[in-house]
């Protein structure tokens, strides 16, 4: 290769890098302004609310079930719901890591978790955190699961892959939720057909001796979620939320997961309680459900009141606020 060819290649590569950096910087400015939508907007609203006294983490079952206003009335601390539909432990862990990296002054983290989260890795769904690569070691570790992923994330524009149009929409047409507390209850009641349908048929694999193997990565994420908050003086309350089961029995894999969740949370210094239809008879009424997995607005009010009671029991110091 001649000197001229090398020079042209170097100039071309420099132009590509400059374009990548410029495009990434532009998208980053949009990200900082996003406040609505189910992706980056949710993350930004949570980061903006990082100093609330109570932050709620979880999936749509947290977003639809936990009313921050009820927590505020019952515990005397400001609250924000940072739940996100379709997500699981990886999302909660990465959001927590960013909140902590930015110096949250929260007093309590509340995490709604499901037993199946110990068996299913949904880290790939949490790519919305790619634009924050480099801000937190915990986020980087989850995003860069292999060398190829780590290489791609060096590109600032690649980090916004599949997010750009959503960011433009969130900035140009912000939704009403941009100024809310994150709680979006379901309205309406579950129909008879839904109430009589078969429950979730999920079942994890079993070992030859009949045990249900938990994913070590998921167990570690849960432990790290609790331990990192505790290291910064923030209390953590992890709870199981309700589902409508009708007359169906609790499967053995779920019983095993419930016990394991309690052990992991306690070992890291957090508090754990089932605030579900098994432990709380009030939550067995079909009129409180929108579908088999989600409470409606009335059910969320019942759950939020029960949650306040459980938190006050676990952390009596908060009751004096």
C-alpha positions as CSV (number, residue, x, y, z in Angstrom):
1,X,0.0,0.0,0.0
2,X,1.4,3.4,-1.0
3,X,1.8,6.3,1.3
4,X,-1.0,8.1,-0.5
5,X,-3.4,5.1,0.1
6,X,-2.4,5.0,3.7
7,X,-3.1,8.7,4.1
8,X,-6.5,8.3,2.4
9,X,-7.4,5.4,4.6
10,X,-6.4,7.4,7.7
11,X,-8.4,10.4,6.6
12,X,-11.5,8.2,5.9
13,X,-11.2,6.4,9.3
14,X,-10.8,9.8,11.1
15,X,-13.9,11.1,9.3
16,X,-15.9,8.0,10.3
17,X,-14.8,8.4,13.9
18,X,-15.7,12.1,13.9
19,X,-19.1,11.3,12.4
20,X,-19.7,8.6,15.0
21,X,-18.8,10.9,17.8
22,X,-20.8,13.8,16.4
23,X,-23.9,11.7,15.8
24,X,-23.6,10.1,19.3
25,X,-23.2,13.5,20.9
26,X,-26.4,14.8,19.1
27,X,-28.4,11.8,20.2
28,X,-27.0,12.1,23.7
29,X,-28.5,15.7,23.9
30,X,-31.9,14.3,22.8
31,X,-31.6,11.6,25.5
32,X,-31.0,14.2,28.2
33,X,-34.3,15.9,27.2
34,X,-36.5,12.8,26.9
35,X,-39.1,12.4,29.6
36,X,-41.8,10.3,28.0
37,X,-42.2,6.9,26.3
38,X,-41.6,3.4,27.6
39,X,-37.8,3.4,26.9
40,X,-35.3,6.1,27.4
41,X,-38.0,8.4,28.8
42,X,-38.7,6.1,31.7
43,X,-35.0,5.9,32.5
44,X,-34.5,9.6,32.4
45,X,-37.5,10.3,34.6
46,X,-36.2,7.9,37.1
47,X,-32.8,9.5,37.1
48,X,-34.4,12.9,37.5
49,X,-36.3,11.5,40.5
50,X,-33.2,9.8,42.0
51,X,-33.4,11.9,45.2
52,X,-36.9,10.9,46.0
53,X,-37.1,9.3,49.4
54,X,-38.5,6.1,47.9
55,X,-37.7,4.6,44.5
56,X,-39.8,1.7,43.2
57,X,-38.1,-0.8,40.7
58,X,-39.6,-3.6,38.7
59,X,-41.6,-4.6,35.6
60,X,-45.0,-3.5,34.5
61,X,-46.3,-5.3,37.6
62,X,-44.5,-2.7,39.7
63,X,-45.5,0.2,37.4
64,X,-49.2,-0.8,37.5
65,X,-49.3,-1.9,41.2
66,X,-47.4,0.5,43.4
67,X,-48.9,4.0,44.0
68,X,-46.2,6.4,45.1
69,X,-48.8,8.7,46.6
70,X,-49.9,5.9,48.9
71,X,-46.3,5.4,50.0
72,X,-45.9,9.1,50.6
73,X,-49.0,9.2,52.8
74,X,-48.0,6.1,54.7
75,X,-44.3,6.7,55.2
76,X,-43.9,10.4,55.0
77,X,-41.3,10.3,52.2
78,X,-41.5,11.4,48.6
79,X,-41.7,8.5,46.1
80,X,-41.3,7.7,42.4
81,X,-42.3,4.5,40.5
82,X,-39.6,3.5,38.1
83,X,-41.1,0.2,36.9
84,X,-40.8,-0.6,33.2
85,X,-43.0,-3.1,31.2
86,X,-41.4,-6.2,29.9
87,X,-38.3,-5.9,32.0
88,X,-36.8,-7.9,34.9
89,X,-33.8,-8.0,37.1
90,X,-31.2,-6.6,34.6
91,X,-33.2,-3.5,34.0
92,X,-33.7,-2.9,37.8
93,X,-30.0,-3.5,38.5
94,X,-28.7,-1.2,35.7
95,X,-31.1,1.6,36.6
96,X,-30.1,1.3,40.3
97,X,-26.5,1.4,39.3
98,X,-27.0,4.7,37.4
99,X,-29.1,6.2,40.2
100,X,-26.3,5.4,42.7
101,X,-23.6,6.6,40.4
102,X,-25.3,10.0,40.2
103,X,-25.4,10.2,44.0
104,X,-29.0,9.4,45.0
105,X,-30.2,10.6,48.4
106,X,-33.0,8.0,48.5
107,X,-33.8,6.4,51.9
108,X,-35.5,3.3,50.5
109,X,-35.4,1.2,47.3
110,X,-38.5,-1.0,46.8
111,X,-38.1,-3.9,44.2
112,X,-41.1,-5.9,43.0
113,X,-39.8,-9.3,41.8
114,X,-41.3,-12.4,40.3
115,X,-40.2,-16.0,41.1
116,X,-39.5,-16.7,37.5
117,X,-36.9,-13.9,37.4
118,X,-34.4,-16.3,39.0
119,X,-34.8,-18.7,36.0
120,X,-35.0,-16.3,33.0
121,X,-32.3,-13.9,31.8
122,X,-33.9,-10.9,30.1
123,X,-30.7,-8.8,30.0
124,X,-31.0,-8.4,26.2
125,X,-34.2,-6.4,26.6
126,X,-32.4,-3.8,28.7
127,X,-30.5,-2.4,25.7
128,X,-32.0,1.0,26.5
129,X,-29.1,1.5,28.8
130,X,-26.5,1.3,26.0
131,X,-26.3,5.1,25.8
132,X,-25.1,5.1,29.4
133,X,-22.1,2.8,28.6
134,X,-19.0,4.0,30.5
135,X,-20.9,5.6,33.4
136,X,-21.2,2.6,35.6
137,X,-19.1,-0.5,35.9
138,X,-22.2,-2.5,36.7
139,X,-24.0,-1.3,33.6
140,X,-21.0,-1.9,31.4
141,X,-20.6,-5.5,32.8
142,X,-24.2,-6.4,31.9
143,X,-24.2,-4.7,28.5
144,X,-20.9,-6.1,27.4
145,X,-21.7,-9.7,28.0
146,X,-19.1,-10.8,25.4
147,X,-16.1,-9.2,23.6
148,X,-18.1,-8.6,20.4
149,X,-20.7,-6.6,22.4
150,X,-18.0,-4.6,24.1
151,X,-16.4,-3.8,20.8
152,X,-19.7,-2.5,19.3
153,X,-20.4,-0.4,22.3
154,X,-17.2,1.6,21.6
155,X,-19.3,3.3,18.9
156,X,-21.2,6.2,20.4
157,X,-23.8,6.1,17.7
158,X,-24.3,2.3,17.9
159,X,-25.4,2.8,21.5
160,X,-28.5,4.5,20.2
161,X,-29.3,1.7,17.8
162,X,-33.1,1.3,17.7
163,X,-33.6,4.2,20.1
164,X,-33.2,7.2,17.8
165,X,-36.7,7.5,16.5
166,X,-38.2,7.0,19.9
167,X,-36.0,9.8,21.3
168,X,-37.1,12.1,18.5
169,X,-40.7,11.3,19.3
170,X,-40.3,11.7,23.0
171,X,-38.7,15.1,22.7
172,X,-41.0,16.5,19.9
173,X,-44.2,15.0,21.3
174,X,-43.8,14.5,25.1
175,X,-46.7,12.5,26.7
176,X,-48.6,13.4,29.7
177,X,-46.7,10.9,31.8
178,X,-43.6,13.0,31.5
179,X,-44.6,14.9,34.6
180,X,-46.1,12.0,36.5
181,X,-44.8,9.9,39.4
182,X,-44.5,6.8,37.2
183,X,-47.6,5.0,38.4
184,X,-50.0,4.0,35.6
185,X,-52.8,1.9,37.0
186,X,-55.0,-0.4,34.9
187,X,-58.7,0.6,34.8
188,X,-61.4,-2.0,34.3
189,X,-62.0,-5.5,35.6
190,X,-60.9,-8.9,34.5
191,X,-63.7,-10.8,32.6
192,X,-65.0,-14.2,33.6
193,X,-63.3,-15.8,30.6
194,X,-59.9,-14.5,31.8
195,X,-60.5,-15.4,35.4
196,X,-61.3,-19.0,34.4
197,X,-58.4,-19.4,32.0
198,X,-55.5,-21.7,32.8
199,X,-52.6,-20.1,34.8
200,X,-49.2,-19.4,33.4
201,X,-47.7,-22.7,32.2
202,X,-44.1,-21.6,32.8
203,X,-42.0,-24.3,34.3
204,X,-38.1,-24.2,34.5
205,X,-36.1,-27.4,33.9
206,X,-35.3,-29.7,36.7
207,X,-32.1,-31.6,37.6
208,X,-32.0,-35.4,37.9
209,X,-32.5,-35.2,41.6
210,X,-35.6,-33.0,41.3
211,X,-34.1,-29.6,42.1
212,X,-34.8,-26.4,40.1
213,X,-31.5,-24.8,39.2
214,X,-31.5,-21.0,39.5
215,X,-29.5,-18.9,37.0
216,X,-26.3,-17.8,38.9
217,X,-26.3,-14.5,37.0
218,X,-29.8,-13.6,38.1
219,X,-29.1,-14.6,41.7
220,X,-26.0,-12.4,41.6
221,X,-27.9,-9.4,40.2
222,X,-30.4,-9.6,43.0
223,X,-27.7,-9.8,45.6
224,X,-25.8,-6.9,44.0
225,X,-29.0,-4.8,43.9
226,X,-29.4,-5.2,47.6
227,X,-25.8,-5.0,48.6
228,X,-24.9,-1.9,46.6
229,X,-27.8,0.1,48.0
230,X,-27.0,-1.0,51.6
231,X,-23.3,0.0,51.1
232,X,-24.6,3.5,50.5
233,X,-26.9,3.5,53.5
234,X,-30.1,2.9,51.5
235,X,-32.6,0.4,52.9
236,X,-34.0,-2.2,50.4
237,X,-37.4,-3.9,50.5
238,X,-38.0,-6.7,48.0
239,X,-41.4,-8.2,47.6
240,X,-43.5,-10.6,45.6
241,X,-46.5,-9.1,44.0
242,X,-49.9,-10.9,43.4
243,X,-51.4,-12.8,40.5
244,X,-54.9,-14.2,40.1
245,X,-54.7,-17.9,40.4
246,X,-58.3,-19.0,41.2
247,X,-58.2,-22.5,42.5
248,X,-54.8,-23.3,41.0
249,X,-52.1,-24.6,43.3
250,X,-48.7,-22.9,43.6
251,X,-46.2,-25.0,41.6
252,X,-43.2,-26.5,43.3
253,X,-40.7,-24.5,41.3
254,X,-42.3,-21.3,42.5
255,X,-42.2,-22.4,46.1
256,X,-38.5,-23.2,45.7
257,X,-37.9,-19.7,44.1
258,X,-39.8,-17.9,46.9
259,X,-37.5,-19.5,49.5
260,X,-34.4,-18.7,47.5
261,X,-35.4,-15.1,47.0
262,X,-35.7,-14.7,50.8
263,X,-32.3,-16.2,51.4
264,X,-30.6,-14.0,48.8
265,X,-32.1,-10.8,50.0
266,X,-31.4,-11.5,53.6
267,X,-27.8,-12.5,52.9
268,X,-27.2,-9.0,51.3
269,X,-28.8,-7.1,54.1
270,X,-32.3,-6.3,52.7
271,X,-35.8,-7.1,53.8
272,X,-38.1,-9.5,51.9
273,X,-41.8,-10.3,52.1
274,X,-44.5,-11.8,49.9
275,X,-47.2,-9.2,49.4
276,X,-49.2,-11.5,47.2
277,X,-52.4,-13.6,47.0
278,X,-50.7,-16.4,48.9
279,X,-49.7,-14.3,52.0
280,X,-52.5,-11.8,51.8
281,X,-56.1,-13.1,51.5
282,X,-57.3,-9.7,50.5
283,X,-55.6,-10.0,47.1
284,X,-57.5,-13.1,46.1
285,X,-60.6,-11.3,44.9
286,X,-61.1,-11.3,41.1
287,X,-62.7,-7.9,41.2
288,X,-59.2,-6.4,42.1
289,X,-57.6,-7.7,38.8
290,X,-57.4,-6.3,35.3
291,X,-56.0,-9.6,34.0
292,X,-54.4,-12.6,35.7
293,X,-51.0,-10.9,36.0
294,X,-52.0,-7.3,36.8
295,X,-54.2,-5.6,39.4
296,X,-56.5,-2.9,38.4
297,X,-56.7,0.5,40.1
298,X,-58.7,-0.8,43.0
299,X,-56.3,-3.7,43.5
300,X,-53.3,-1.4,43.3
301,X,-54.8,0.7,46.2
302,X,-55.2,-2.5,48.3
303,X,-51.6,-3.7,47.5
304,X,-50.1,-0.2,48.1
305,X,-51.7,-0.1,51.6
306,X,-50.5,-3.6,52.4
307,X,-47.0,-2.6,51.1
308,X,-46.9,0.4,53.4
309,X,-47.8,-1.9,56.4
310,X,-45.0,-4.4,55.5
311,X,-42.4,-1.6,55.0
312,X,-43.3,0.0,58.3
313,X,-42.9,-3.4,60.0
314,X,-39.5,-4.1,58.3
315,X,-38.2,-0.5,58.8
316,X,-39.9,1.1,61.8
317,X,-37.5,4.0,61.6
318,X,-39.3,5.2,58.5
319,X,-42.6,5.4,60.2
320,X,-41.5,8.4,62.2
321,X,-41.1,10.7,59.1
